[in-house]
Amino acid sequence: MRILLVEDEHQLATWLSKALQQSGFRVDWVDHGGLAERALAAAHDYDALVLDLGLPGRSGRQLLQSLRARDLRLPVLILTARDSLAERVDSLNEGADDFLAKPFALAELEARLTALVRRARGSEHPRLACGPLSYDTVTRQFLLEREPLALSPREQALLRALLQRSGEPLSKQQIIDRVFSDDDDVLPSAIDVLVHRLRKRLEQRGVHIATYRGLGYALEEDARQKQQQQPPDA
């Protein structure tokens, strides 16, 4: 899950970026309204925006208004010290999806972000699951046919990225953006190796990783598994 964090309080932003990354999020952080606007205008494929209201340059409210005026549906979580009813109502009316006041618990922020992205995926994806494969956002554990699935950190990050958008291809660049940090020198072949390992772990288990030439990889439920779940004809 790739997040854009817009926060000008450096100590908080540094801690939050590291904490979210340890939980499997990929975080891009900017501390200025103008930089945030540039990041949002670039071809970055963000899953959610965590936005402070009190920013230098353009305010968080101006950024939110600009985002919605362009009809961009990116989920937005407002993170601010201004915890008044009027502030919350105004933010929600202007297009924010959720509101969290400082100080906050990291676990609550993670849960709210995950819920926002789930809702943005649509009602057909009410939870992080694909057939017999599911991800427990509390324990951060994958379950396959209700049994824990042992994975390396990179394998887990890749499978979570694919699961989050199950049924939709992710390109190698999108995978790199979600699984690796900016400091990593990543070759496309590294993605192929990770996919190969995951395919071996998922083999004959009701879910697989499909290759779409020119588009990337997609996590899909096996056809036989779908047929078994369909009710018999009346």
C-alpha angles and dihedrals in degrees: 000000000000117000132188109213115197108189130137096197097095099195092052094043094050092050093044094049092052093044094050092046090053087054092055101266122130107223130197111189130200127171103200134066093230092052090049091053090052092048091051092048092051123085094266115142102220123178095200143357123227105199133189115206099213103068135148114247107013116016122239089249092055090049091051092049091049091049094053094041087061088050092241108161097202109146110250126202114191113217113189148138090230097097103171128129091240091052092051094046093047092049093050092046090052092056108277114143098206141001129216123182125217128276096048140162116255091224090057092049091050092048092049092048092050091048092049093052091046091054092046088056090061137249091290088069103047092153141016098273142116116188109304092351119090138163122222106215092197099053093026088227130139116225122200114190085346092302123112113259114218111219138163116248092258093046090050092049092050094046091048091052091050093044092051089060099029112174093023123093118244116205121227090253092053089050092049090050091054103036106035132053124237089255093061118098098215128188119202088240089067089065090051090053093050092047090050091053093049092048090056091052093048096042114135091354101113099266133067144177112248125202119225110193111237092005107062137233130333132189111229139175115246114259092234090053091053092050092052090053094051116097116246118260114269 
